[in-house]
Amino acid sequence: MNPAQAPHFVQWFRQAAPYVHAFRGRTFVIGFPGELAAEGGVAGFLHDLNLLAALGIRLVVVHGARPQIEAELKEKHLRSRYARGLRITDAAALVAVKHAAGVLRLELEAQLSQGLPNSPMAGAQIRVASGNFITAQPVGVVDGIDFQFTGSVRKVDTVAISRRLDAGDVVLISHLGFSPTGEIFNLAWEDIAESTAIALKADKLLLYADELPATRKGRVLHEVTARELATLATKEKFSAEQKRVVKSTLNALAGGVGRVHVVSRKADGATLLELFTRAGVGTMVTADGLERLRTARIEDVGGLLALIRPLEQEGALVRRSRERLEAEIGNFQLIAHDGAIVGCAALYPFDKQSAEFACLAVAPEYRDAGYGERLLHACEQIARTKRIKRLFALTTRAAHWFLHQGFKPADVSVLPEEKRALYNWKRGSKVFVKTLR
Ligand SMILES: CC(C)(COP(=O)(O)OP(=O)(O)OC[C@H]1O[C@@H](n2cnc3c(N)ncnc32)[C@H](O)[C@@H]1OP(=O)(O)O)[C@@H](O)C(=O)NCCC(=O)NCCS
């Protein structure tokens, strides 16, 4: 390694440590389309999965094979037929499906079996378990169209999968399911990934897609709630693939899966960056909790004062009059829990470039649950839409919280002039700055 890169490496490794601890023994379901294997880059992706397994994560990997099936059909001069976004699998197409799935599964198993020295898989010794874990049922006849051997998930054999996971195996599931009548059905990989994650009560479901959910202006959303994603999907133009992924994401969250991450299938190392860095590179989707994050309204002033007054008395926050709060209410984001305000933060744009992140407060009984971080992220999202490049914050008590959130200590002189003029030297707040990307 180039000695100049060493500090960066050490810092990166250290910042990943909390995730390593948090993920050990957790169950992740990883669903990816056949494109990931067809378009190259699968070796790096499997190396990353190998690393996850080595870190003690219980892995269930589900793969699709749409382009591989297309290629098989083309070779046999057969036409692909689709309806309602699903392939119509007739008897001839089923042969192509079996070939494509079989070949791809074997290739994936082979790649996961590598262990050559001087490769990322050195000493890996992963055992891959595949099998008849998915019971399928035919989609049947819909709007007069017989989908024949196209199926959907009827049951996931969680006992068998858990046994394999307990034994330390990585479970690999193809996009096929079997019926009690002994037939094979072709399923959407998204359906299997979603159903398996729900059945196993997985901690995470990772879904790989060509494009991440983004706004019309192309801004990728790195953290959204299920409700926000559902709203976005109705408003924005999503591709057929994105729609399938969004549907599975929402179903999985409604079914009790902890978190769903939509990850780009094209970026090398996206899995590691998404899981082991604070900002991530994909879209993390969380269920809508009882709590709600929203912009404050004038009727919230009473609740906000009840939250911040005790902290003002302690000296953690600067005193704000009711009138000032009323005038600035639109700058505040808050988290309400069952109607009660339990957290707030404000964003004050100063010039075109910078904004102050201020008045951050979380009620004592709700601390350490990530509310502070969510409020910061919400303010960062708003700042980005205003094209603000950097946030600054002044704090007397929470310096380390800001450091933890990627802020850097700075001198009073970096504050916008208007703010600098108001700086209270007696209070002696520490200044922190964060560059937004
Ligand atoms: C600072 C504050 C908003 C954090 O809210 P929160 O919702 O508990 O924060 P999060 O859940 O996002 O983060 C929790 C993490 O930050 C750490 N943390 C919380 N407050 C901290 C502080 N004052 N200093 C250093 N670390 C702190 C916690 O130990 C926890 O660390 P962990 O993840 O390693 O367990 C909250 O403690 C608070 O309201 N404090 C009083 C008001 C205040 O000081 N506001 C800042 C003024 S600008």
The ligand as an SDF file (V2000), in Angstrom:
LIG
                    3D

 48 50  0  0  0  0  0  0  0  0999 V2000
  -27.5760   16.2050   21.0350 C   0  0  0  0  0  0  0  0  0  0  0  0
  -28.9290   15.5100   20.9280 C   0  0  0  0  0  0  0  0  0  0  0  0
  -29.8670   16.3110   20.1010 C   0  0  0  0  0  0  0  0  0  0  0  0
  -28.6990   14.1150   20.3120 C   0  0  0  0  0  0  0  0  0  0  0  0
  -29.9640   13.5390   20.0450 O   0  0  0  0  0  0  0  0  0  0  0  0
  -30.1720   11.9420   19.9080 P   0  0  0  0  0  0  0  0  0  0  0  0
  -31.4610   11.7230   19.2020 O   0  0  0  0  0  0  0  0  0  0  0  0
  -29.9600   11.2820   21.1940 O   0  0  0  0  0  0  0  0  0  0  0  0
  -28.9640   11.5990   18.9230 O   0  0  0  0  0  0  0  0  0  0  0  0
  -28.7730   10.3170   18.0380 P   0  0  0  0  0  0  0  0  0  0  0  0
  -29.6720    9.2190   18.4930 O   0  0  0  0  0  0  0  0  0  0  0  0
  -28.8390   10.7110   16.6100 O   0  0  0  0  0  0  0  0  0  0  0  0
  -27.2550    9.9740   18.3620 O   0  0  0  0  0  0  0  0  0  0  0  0
  -26.9700    9.2850   19.5140 C   0  0  0  0  0  0  0  0  0  0  0  0
  -25.4630    9.1420   19.6480 C   0  0  0  0  0  0  0  0  0  0  0  0
  -24.8980   10.4330   19.9000 O   0  0  0  0  0  0  0  0  0  0  0  0
  -24.2730   10.4220   21.1810 C   0  0  0  0  0  0  0  0  0  0  0  0
  -24.5510   11.7160   21.8210 N   0  0  0  0  0  0  0  0  0  0  0  0
  -25.7370   12.2190   22.1590 C   0  0  0  0  0  0  0  0  0  0  0  0
  -25.5830   13.4180   22.7300 N   0  0  0  0  0  0  0  0  0  0  0  0
  -24.2550   13.6720   22.7380 C   0  0  0  0  0  0  0  0  0  0  0  0
  -23.4610   14.7320   23.2040 C   0  0  0  0  0  0  0  0  0  0  0  0
  -23.9850   15.7970   23.7940 N   0  0  0  0  0  0  0  0  0  0  0  0
  -22.1340   14.6470   23.0320 N   0  0  0  0  0  0  0  0  0  0  0  0
  -21.5780   13.5640   22.4540 C   0  0  0  0  0  0  0  0  0  0  0  0
  -22.2800   12.5100   22.0060 N   0  0  0  0  0  0  0  0  0  0  0  0
  -23.6030   12.5620   22.1500 C   0  0  0  0  0  0  0  0  0  0  0  0
  -24.9160    9.2960   21.9240 C   0  0  0  0  0  0  0  0  0  0  0  0
  -24.0530    8.7930   22.9230 O   0  0  0  0  0  0  0  0  0  0  0  0
  -25.1280    8.2740   20.8210 C   0  0  0  0  0  0  0  0  0  0  0  0
  -23.9030    7.6300   20.5210 O   0  0  0  0  0  0  0  0  0  0  0  0
  -23.8510    6.0940   20.0450 P   0  0  0  0  0  0  0  0  0  0  0  0
  -24.5420    6.0680   18.7160 O   0  0  0  0  0  0  0  0  0  0  0  0
  -22.4000    5.8150   19.9640 O   0  0  0  0  0  0  0  0  0  0  0  0
  -24.5880    5.3290   21.0830 O   0  0  0  0  0  0  0  0  0  0  0  0
  -29.5800   15.2860   22.3200 C   0  0  0  0  0  0  0  0  0  0  0  0
  -28.6620   14.6480   23.1540 O   0  0  0  0  0  0  0  0  0  0  0  0
  -30.0360   16.5780   22.9740 C   0  0  0  0  0  0  0  0  0  0  0  0
  -31.1740   17.0040   22.7870 O   0  0  0  0  0  0  0  0  0  0  0  0
  -29.1520   17.1980   23.7850 N   0  0  0  0  0  0  0  0  0  0  0  0
  -29.4620   18.4200   24.4640 C   0  0  0  0  0  0  0  0  0  0  0  0
  -29.5560   19.6040   23.5250 C   0  0  0  0  0  0  0  0  0  0  0  0
  -28.2620   19.9050   22.8150 C   0  0  0  0  0  0  0  0  0  0  0  0
  -27.1650   19.8450   23.3590 O   0  0  0  0  0  0  0  0  0  0  0  0
  -28.4120   20.2390   21.5190 N   0  0  0  0  0  0  0  0  0  0  0  0
  -27.3340   20.6100   20.6370 C   0  0  0  0  0  0  0  0  0  0  0  0
  -27.3130   22.0750   20.6040 C   0  0  0  0  0  0  0  0  0  0  0  0
  -26.7580   22.6580   19.0570 S   0  0  0  0  0  0  0  0  0  0  0  0
  1  2  1  0
  2  3  1  0
  2  4  1  0
  2 36  1  0
  4  5  1  0
  5  6  1  0
  6  7  2  0
  6  8  1  0
  6  9  1  0
  9 10  1  0
 10 11  2  0
 10 12  1  0
 10 13  1  0
 13 14  1  0
 14 15  1  0
 15 16  1  0
 15 30  1  0
 16 17  1  0
 17 18  1  0
 17 28  1  0
 18 19  1  0
 18 27  1  0
 19 20  2  0
 20 21  1  0
 21 22  1  0
 21 27  2  0
 22 23  1  0
 22 24  2  0
 24 25  1  0
 25 26  2  0
 26 27  1  0
 28 29  1  0
 28 30  1  0
 30 31  1  0
 31 32  1  0
 32 33  2  0
 32 34  1  0
 32 35  1  0
 36 37  1  0
 36 38  1  0
 38 39  2  0
 38 40  1  0
 40 41  1  0
 41 42  1  0
 42 43  1  0
 43 44  2  0
 43 45  1  0
 45 46  1  0
 46 47  1  0
 47 48  1  0
M  END
$$$$
